[in-house]
Amino acid sequence: MSKRDTPPPSELVSAAQALDAELVRFEALSEQLKEAPLSSEKQLERASKMLKDLADLDDALRMRVGALVQAITGVRNRQQAQADAVNVRAQDLQQRTEMFKDLLTRYGALGQSAADLNGRMQEFASLRQQATRTAEEDARLTEVFTALQDRMAQVADEAATLTSAAEEAKFTDIGRQADSLRQQLLSARNKLGLLHQSAAK
């Protein structure tokens, strides 16, 4: 990185450097004053001049310290603002994670319901494939069909509710999966109705 590309020092660094430079000058002049001879008028005048310069430097040092304290306060305020923002984001993350887990649990329950429906459909298919059925078996077939139709509609409604909740929460993947399951259930329900009609003829 060239000097042209080097970013300027921060306010904190600039204030610290300025204070350090002022302190070096103060210490050097203090040493000169302590070592200065005081044996002639000229030497006394020079020492008095150094003393005045030290007083001026002391005032400058107080200003530099004040500027550094102000810069430190600014840094602390910036850090606190960032910490507050991070804390808010951490809370958002926790809420979103809990919401995602809840949606995922609900989707898992839908999948279990769909698996249960699949078992019931196999029972219906088995009953329907019988060449001859007793009146009792016909009644059982109608009972299984009605229960299947009702349960499919119920699970499809649950999938629709989950789709809306996922989309509102902006978890589109779960929303798409729940909607796909809903469409599969409605399609299977329609096919089941057609099968039952053909079996009744």
Residue pairs with C-beta under 8 A, 6 or more apart in sequence:
9 17
11 71
11 74
12 68
12 71
12 72
12 74
12 75
14 71
15 64
15 67
15 68
15 70
15 71
16 68
16 71
18 64
18 67
19 61
19 64
19 65
19 67
19 68
22 57
22 60
22 61
22 64
23 61
23 64
25 57
26 54
26 57
26 58
26 61
29 50
29 53
29 54
29 57
30 54
32 50
33 47
33 50
33 51
33 54
36 43
36 46
36 47
36 50
37 43
38 44
38 47
96 169
99 169
99 171
100 169
100 171
100 174
103 162
103 165
103 166
103 169
103 171
103 174
104 174
106 158
106 162
106 165
107 162
107 174
107 177
107 178
110 155
110 158
110 159
110 162
110 178
110 181
111 181
113 151
113 155
113 158
114 155
114 181
114 184
114 185
117 148
117 151
117 152
117 155
117 185
117 188
120 144
120 147
120 148
120 151
121 148
121 188
121 192
123 144
124 141
124 144
124 145
124 148
124 192
124 195
125 195
127 133
127 137
127 140
127 141
127 144
128 141
128 195
128 196
128 199
130 137
133 141
141 196
141 199
145 192
145 196
148 189
148 192
149 189
149 192
149 193
152 185
152 186
152 188
152 189
152 192
153 189
155 185
156 182
156 185
156 186
156 189
159 178
159 179
159 181
159 182
159 185
160 178
160 179
160 182
162 174
162 175
162 178
163 175
163 178
163 179
163 182
164 175
166 172
166 174
166 175
166 178
167 175
